[in-house]
Amino acid sequence: MVVISSDQREIIFDAVVAMYTSVASTPAQGFHFPTGRPAAEYVGYPADALDALPAAAVESFAGVGYPFAAAVLKPGDTVLDVGSGSGTDLLIAARAVGPAGFAYGVDMTEAMREKATANAQAAHRAPGARLARVEVRAGNAERLPFEDASVDVVTSNGVINLVPAKAAAIAEMHRVLRPGGWVQISDIVVEDLPSEACRAKPRLWAECIVGATTQTDYAGMFTAAGFTGVELLADLDYFAASSSHSTRTTAEGFGAHSMTLRARKPL
């Protein structure tokens, strides 16, 4: 197992912030991974769900799957979106839980937080809007800025593969969930781990593949954190939609793909 030093960890996070600042600020430039509405439709988002959102939220979408396939959100829930980006999932969740609920987002990229906040304000101004209150906070998955047992559902999309301390991030999800709460998550996993030399290069983590782990290990971390009923809902050849031949080839070499799962914190 590669040990990531504190200096390497900071370089990883700096590279991730730089990448997703570009996705927020210049979404039309094109990236090695799928983005925007075409990406959202490819991974399974219904057209009507996207139509209901501000276009500025969808243009910077960078998720890797459709976590709402878990079907665990209900009216009145408090939901936390870890790595909320420009607000696509955050606002879909806010619609699902309705005015009696609350939707929090947390993201480490300032440009994404600003964009998500503006998109939430625009969504609330839309005629007939019936959304939960929305708040976006600064933070990262390894240390969530929320109290113990404070949310009903945690959602996340394409984030944990970018995080050095994956087990810590999953433990944080468990910590902030109320007993009986759910996590719904889409993420990148691999069949064959990249070499230690490759994984030890912090700047490569923002490429989405180098930092990923296997599906078995990923699910095992949820079980180790105390979740039950860890259930795989979908697999997707996510990188097949990449415009980059190099990325498609690299993903194929490692067996990189996206998966969606749900799990529950016991009562």
N, C-alpha and C positions, 0 to 999 in steps of 0.2 A: 504494500500500500504506500502511495506517495504521501509524504508528510509535507504539508504546505506551511511554509514559514509565515510569520506575521508580515514581513516585507512582500512576499509573493502574494499573500492574500490581498494586500492593498493594491498591488498591481492588477490583480484579477478584477477587483471591483472598479478600479479606474478605467480599465478597458471596457468593462460592461457599461459603465456610465457613458463613456464616449460613444460607444456603438448606439445605445438607445437614445442618447441626445440627438444623434443624427436621424434616427427613425422618427423622433418627435418633431424635429425642426425642418427636415427636408425629406419627407416621406416618399416623394416622387423620384428620388435619385436612383432607387433600386439597390437591393442588398443581396447577399449570397443566400439568404433564407427568404421564404415567401412572406410578404407583408400586405397590408391593406385589405380591401374588400375581396379581391380574388383569393387571398389566402384564407380569409374567414369562411368564404363559401366552400373552398376546397376541404377544409377540416370539418365542415359539417354544420355551420351556422345557418339557420333558416333565413331566407331572404327577407321575410316580414320582420324578423327580429332586428336585422341590420337596418332596414328601412326606417324603423322607429327611432334610430339613434342619430345624433348630430354627425354629419359627414366627417367632421374633423376628428371624431373619436375613431371611426372605422379606418380612416386613411393611414393611421399609425398603428393599426392592429399588428401584433407580432406574436400571437399565440400559436400553439402547435397542435391543438386539438379542440374538442368541444366538451368541456367539463360539465356543462349543463345536462348532458346525457344521464348524469347521475340522478336527476329528478328528486333532489332532496330539499330544495328550497320551498318554503311555504309562507303565506302572508303573515306578517308580524315578526319574522325572524330578524335577528341582527347578523349580518354577513360581513366577513372580512375577506377582501381580495388581496392576496399577497403577491406583490409585483403587479400593481394595477395598471401600469402603463398609461395610455391615453384615455382609458375609461370604458372601453368596449364591454368587457365582462362586468365591470363595476356597475354600469348603467343597466345592463340586462338584469343583473341581480337586484338592483334597486327597483326595477319594474316588477320583478317576481315577488319581492317581499312587500311591496306596496307602501302606502303612507303610514301604516302602523309599524313598519319596520325601520331598520337603519342599515345603511351600507357604508362601510369603511374601506378605504384603499390605503395601501402602504407601498411606497416605492422609493428607491434610492436615487433616482434620476430627477433632478429638479425640473428639467424641461417637460418630462412626462407628468409630474405632479401638477405643474401649472396648466398643462393642456387638459388633464383630466378634470381639474377644478372648473376651468372655463366650459368644458363640455357638459359637466353636471349642471352648471348654471343655465346653459342654453337648453338642456333637456327639461329642466323645471319650468322654463318659460313657454315651452311648446303647448299649444292648445290641447286641453284634455289630459295633460300630464298627471299621472297618478304614481309618483315615484316616492321611494323612501327618502329620508334625509340622507345626504351624502357628505362625507368628510374624508379628505385625503391627507395622510400624514407622511412625514419623512421617516425612513427606516429601512432596514433590510431583513431578509428572512431569518437570519441567524439570531436576531434579537428584536422581537416584535414589540412595538411601543403600546402594548395593551395589557390590562390586568388579567390575572388568572381567571379562567371560567367566565369570560365576558362576552363571548359570541356563540351563536348557534351553528353557524356554518362557516368553514374556511374554504375558499376557492382559490385556485392558482393555475396558471397556464404558461408553461415554458420557462419556469423560473429556477426550480431546484437544480436543474442540470448546470446552472451557472454559479451555484453556491459551493464554496469549498467545504464547509462543514454541513453536509447534507443531513446527517443524523441529528445535529443540533437544531437545524431548521424544522425538521419534522417533529422533534420534541417540543419546539415552540408552538407549532400548530396544536399539538395535543394540550399544551398548557393553557392556551387562551380559549379553548373550546369548553363549553359547559358539558357536564355529564349528559350523554345521549346525543351530543352534537356530531355533525358530519363534516368530513372533508371530501371535496370533489376536486380532482386535479388531473391536468394533462401535462405531460412532460416528455422529454427526449430520453430514451434509453438505448443501449447498444447490446449487441450479441457478443462482441469481442472488445475487451477494454483496450483503449489506446495504450501504447507503451509508456513505461514510467518516465522515460526521457521526454516524450511528447506531453504528458500530463504535467510535467514539472515546468513547462513553459507558460507562465501566467497569462501572457497576452493572447494565447490561443484559446483560452476558455470562452471568450466572447463569441467564438465561432460555433458554439452550441453543442459540438460533438465531443471535444477533448475532455470536458468536465463531466460527461454523462457516465452513469454506471449501468450495470445490467438490470434487466427487469426483475429478476429474482432477488437481487440485493436491494433494489429499490423497495419492493413490497416487503422484504424482510425488515427494513428499517422502520416501516410503519408498525409492524407487529412488535418489534423491540421497543418502540416508543409507547406501547400500551393500547394501540388501536385494535379493534376486532372487526371481523367481517370484511377484510381487505379483498376487494373484488375488482378484477380487471373487466372493464366494460368495452374497450375497443383498442385496436391496433391500427396504425395508419402509416403508409410509406410517405411520410411527410416531406422528405427531401426530394422526392420525385418531382415536386412542384417548384424546386429551386431553378432559377434562371442560370445558375452557375454550373457548368459541366464539371469543374473541379470539385465543387461541393457535392454534387450528385455521386461522383466517383468515390470520394472519401467516405460519404455516408454508406454507400454500398459495401465498401471494404470493411467497415466496422459493424455492419448490420444495424446502423442507426435508424431509428424510427420513433414515432410518437405513440404514446399509449395514454389511455384515460382510465382512472380508477376512482373508487370511492371506498371510504372506510369510516368507522364510527368509534367515538370515545364511549366506553361503557358507562352505563348509568351508575 
